[in-house]
Structures are given as structure tokens and as C-alpha cells.
């Protein structure tokens, strides 16, 4: 879960990670929500991620995001995903 300093219109999210072909979902949340990946459809579905991925989100308003890993991919047998950086680009509002 990543909380933003202020509500924002999120243009894109860039994820720098391990290159093992993992999959997941990005869920955007507001300040009064508890992050729940079952509460509704994800803002983005990620499949076969290998290293760096930029996900356009089109200026959706949110206070934070949840990166939900759904598949650990085909790594070296260690059953893990390494998230090195999450960069959120957009415009703060309010």
C-alpha cells in the first residue's frame, strides 16, 4: 500500500521490479477506504511483468494505491517478487 501526501489525479504508475514474469493488479483507493482487492475491479491488471513497466491510468483521482501480487512468476524457484521502486506521476489536488 502506498499513501500519497495529498489526493491526486494519477496519470501513470511506473513499477521497477524483478524480471521473473510476475502478475498483479493496481487498486486505487480514497482516504476513507480500506484497501480491499475484492471491493471492485482493479484500475489496471498486470501480466508477465519483467523489470520495468509504466502503466497509464488517465488522471484517476486517488489518495493511494495498492499493488496486489496475484502470481509470483517463473523466477529461480525462490517464489518471490522484488519491487524496487513505484513511481506515481500525476497532479496533486485539494
Phi and psi in degrees as a GROMACS rama.xvg file:
@    title "Ramachandran Plot"
@    xaxis  label "Phi"
@    yaxis  label "Psi"
@TYPE xy
-120.96  121.586  UNK-2
-94.3218  138.322  UNK-3
-92.406  152.88  UNK-4
-62.2508  -37.0813  UNK-5
-141.448  158.252  UNK-6
-54.247  143.629  UNK-7
-142.881  155.85  UNK-8
-94.6312  108.782  UNK-9
-88.7506  116.946  UNK-10
-83.2345  -41.9741  UNK-11
-159.29  161.107  UNK-12
-129.543  127.162  UNK-13
-109.379  129.338  UNK-14
-116.844  125.929  UNK-15
-108.401  123.301  UNK-16
-149.854  -176.674  UNK-17
-65.4729  160.149  UNK-18
-104.8  40.0932  UNK-19
-100.172  14.414  UNK-20
73.0467  39.4395  UNK-21
-77.764  166.343  UNK-22
-132.099  157.074  UNK-23
-173.411  -168.667  UNK-24
-138.316  148.785  UNK-25
-108.031  123.126  UNK-26
-114.256  128.524  UNK-27
-96.6665  139.484  UNK-28
-129.008  156.693  UNK-29
-102.28  168.521  UNK-30
-58.8951  -32.2079  UNK-31
-91.7167  4.62494  UNK-32
-99.4908  145.431  UNK-33
-90.17  129.259  UNK-34
-62.4129  116.926  UNK-35
-137.037  109.075  UNK-36
-65.7864  -12.3136  UNK-37
-95.7911  -0.9973  UNK-38
-75.4787  -21.3564  UNK-39
-178.867  179.862  UNK-40
-68.5745  148.981  UNK-41
-70.7262  156.132  UNK-42
-69.2834  -28.3284  UNK-43
-155.265  145.242  UNK-44
-111.772  130.415  UNK-45
-111.338  132.724  UNK-46
-134.24  141.612  UNK-47
51.0847  50.1454  UNK-48
-75.5658  129.164  UNK-49
-133.859  93.9092  UNK-50
88.3657  -107.876  UNK-51
-108.062  135.755  UNK-52
-139.233  129.261  UNK-53
-106.154  125.103  UNK-54
-112.466  112.634  UNK-55
-74.1188  136.62  UNK-56
-121.751  -7.50551  UNK-57
74.2267  24.9182  UNK-58
81.1716  32.6788  UNK-59
-74.8787  136.459  UNK-60
-79.0446  133.745  UNK-61
-160.543  160.206  UNK-62
-103.836  -11.8734  UNK-63
-175.646  177.685  UNK-64
-143.179  153.011  UNK-65
-117.286  123.823  UNK-66
-97.5677  111.366  UNK-67
-105.15  115.55  UNK-68
-84.4149  123.336  UNK-69
-106.71  -18.1292  UNK-70
-151.656  129.31  UNK-71
-78.9144  -5.42664  UNK-72
82.8315  -161.126  UNK-73
-116.131  43.3533  UNK-74
-62.3058  -156.926  UNK-75
-84.6209  20.0823  UNK-76
91.3874  1.77773  UNK-77
-86.8524  -5.88677  UNK-78
51.772  62.7506  UNK-79
-154.821  158.341  UNK-80
-124.316  132.242  UNK-81
-104.636  118.288  UNK-82
-99.756  112.276  UNK-83
-89.8174  -33.4735  UNK-84
-159.051  141.938  UNK-85
-125.409  117.421  UNK-86
-109.621  118.708  UNK-87
-102.621  123.583  UNK-88
-113.963  134.81  UNK-89
172.811  -160.388  UNK-90
-125.3  126.198  UNK-91
-69.8662  142.156  UNK-92
-129.32  160.215  UNK-93
